[in-house]
Amino acid sequence: MTSQQLSSRAERFAALQAEFAVQLKEEAELNSAILKNLKSVKVDG
């Protein structure tokens, strides 16, 4: 494998890591909103 290929793979890995971090943050925000909304649900029973 050439150094250019390694560099390209490292850049791709870094990009995927950054994308994953954004998705994790978004998931945490969505989970928080879901929990907030669930707390406001009233169930007769």
Residue frames as a rotation matrix with the C-alpha (Angstrom) as fourth column:
MET 1
0.587 0.810 0.000 0.00
0.810 -0.587 0.000 0.00
0.000 0.000 -1.000 0.00
THR 2
-0.228 -0.687 0.690 1.39
0.635 -0.642 -0.430 3.38
0.738 0.340 0.583 -0.93
SER 3
-0.792 -0.109 -0.601 1.67
0.562 -0.515 -0.647 6.29
-0.239 -0.850 0.470 1.45
GLN 4
-0.841 0.540 -0.028 -0.93
-0.492 -0.743 0.453 8.11
0.224 0.395 0.891 -0.65
GLN 5
-0.164 0.793 -0.586 -3.40
0.019 0.597 0.802 5.23
0.986 0.120 -0.113 -0.15
LEU 6
-0.365 -0.033 -0.931 -2.71
0.886 0.297 -0.357 5.23
0.288 -0.954 -0.079 3.58
SER 7
-0.971 -0.017 -0.240 -3.24
0.094 -0.945 -0.312 8.97
-0.221 -0.326 0.919 3.74
SER 8
-0.586 0.800 -0.128 -6.51
-0.503 -0.236 0.831 8.65
0.635 0.551 0.541 1.82
ARG 9
-0.058 0.548 -0.835 -7.72
0.452 0.760 0.467 5.92
0.890 -0.351 -0.292 4.17
ALA 10
-0.635 -0.236 -0.735 -6.71
0.771 -0.236 -0.591 7.94
-0.034 -0.943 0.332 7.22
GLU 11
-0.946 0.322 -0.030 -8.64
-0.324 -0.939 0.116 10.94
0.009 0.119 0.993 5.89
ARG 12
-0.280 0.875 -0.396 -11.67
-0.280 0.320 0.905 8.75
0.918 0.364 0.155 5.21
PHE 13
-0.210 0.134 -0.969 -11.47
0.788 0.610 -0.086 7.28
0.579 -0.781 -0.233 8.71
ALA 14
-0.892 -0.165 -0.421 -11.24
0.395 -0.737 -0.548 10.76
-0.220 -0.656 0.722 10.24
ALA 15
-0.746 0.666 -0.022 -14.26
-0.549 -0.596 0.586 11.88
0.377 0.449 0.810 8.22
LEU 16
-0.078 0.723 -0.687 -16.26
0.124 0.690 0.713 8.85
0.989 -0.029 -0.144 9.34
GLN 17
-0.497 -0.161 -0.852 -15.29
0.843 0.141 -0.519 9.46
0.204 -0.977 0.065 12.97
ALA 18
-0.982 0.122 -0.142 -16.45
-0.086 -0.968 -0.236 13.08
-0.167 -0.219 0.961 12.72
GLU 19
-0.445 0.865 -0.232 -19.72
-0.514 -0.035 0.857 12.04
0.733 0.501 0.460 11.10
PHE 20
-0.140 0.349 -0.926 -20.28
0.556 0.802 0.218 9.43
0.819 -0.484 -0.307 13.82
ALA 21
-0.803 -0.207 -0.559 -19.67
0.589 -0.417 -0.692 12.03
-0.090 -0.885 0.456 16.55
VAL 22
-0.837 0.547 -0.015 -22.30
-0.531 -0.807 0.259 14.30
0.130 0.225 0.966 14.97
GLN 23
-0.176 0.796 -0.580 -24.76
-0.231 0.539 0.810 11.40
0.957 0.276 0.089 14.81
LEU 24
-0.396 -0.021 -0.918 -24.15
0.783 0.515 -0.349 10.51
0.480 -0.857 -0.188 18.46
LYS 25
-0.965 0.042 -0.259 -24.83
0.105 -0.842 -0.529 14.12
-0.240 -0.537 0.808 19.49
GLU 26
-0.574 0.797 -0.187 -28.00
-0.674 -0.331 0.660 14.17
0.464 0.505 0.727 17.40
GLU 27
-0.189 0.481 -0.856 -29.13
0.259 0.865 0.429 10.88
0.947 -0.140 -0.288 18.94
ALA 28
-0.695 -0.120 -0.709 -28.62
0.717 -0.043 -0.695 12.24
0.053 -0.992 0.116 22.46
GLU 29
-0.917 0.374 -0.136 -30.66
-0.361 -0.926 -0.111 15.35
-0.167 -0.053 0.985 21.59
LEU 30
-0.337 0.821 -0.461 -33.46
-0.531 0.239 0.813 13.26
0.777 0.519 0.356 20.10
ASN 31
-0.336 0.168 -0.927 -33.50
0.600 0.797 -0.073 10.91
0.726 -0.581 -0.368 23.10
SER 32
-0.908 -0.030 -0.417 -33.78
0.359 -0.570 -0.740 13.91
-0.216 -0.821 0.528 25.41
ALA 33
-0.709 0.684 -0.172 -36.71
-0.697 -0.642 0.319 15.31
0.108 0.345 0.932 23.41
ILE 34
-0.237 0.608 -0.758 -38.43
-0.115 0.757 0.643 11.92
0.965 0.240 -0.109 23.41
LEU 35
-0.564 -0.023 -0.826 -38.06
0.750 0.404 -0.523 11.57
0.345 -0.915 -0.211 27.19
LYS 36
-0.952 0.224 -0.207 -39.40
-0.109 -0.884 -0.455 15.09
-0.285 -0.411 0.866 27.70
ASN 37
-0.470 0.814 -0.341 -42.42
-0.753 -0.169 0.636 14.32
0.460 0.556 0.693 25.53
LEU 38
-0.309 0.334 -0.891 -43.04
0.259 0.931 0.259 10.97
0.915 -0.150 -0.374 27.22
LYS 39
-0.863 -0.058 -0.501 -43.16
0.504 -0.133 -0.853 12.70
-0.017 -0.989 0.144 30.60
SER 40
-0.785 0.590 -0.189 -46.03
-0.554 -0.805 -0.210 14.85
-0.276 -0.060 0.959 29.36
VAL 41
-0.493 0.622 -0.609 -48.11
-0.311 0.527 0.791 11.86
0.813 0.579 -0.066 28.22
LYS 42
-0.523 0.431 0.735 -51.00
-0.795 0.066 -0.603 11.08
-0.308 -0.900 0.308 30.47
VAL 43
-0.723 0.266 -0.638 -52.42
-0.153 0.839 0.523 7.58
0.674 0.475 -0.565 30.44
ASP 44
0.021 0.803 0.595 -55.86
-0.981 -0.099 0.168 6.92
0.193 -0.587 0.786 31.91
GLY 45
-0.017 -0.015 -1.000 -55.96
-0.221 0.975 -0.011 3.69
0.975 0.221 -0.020 33.76
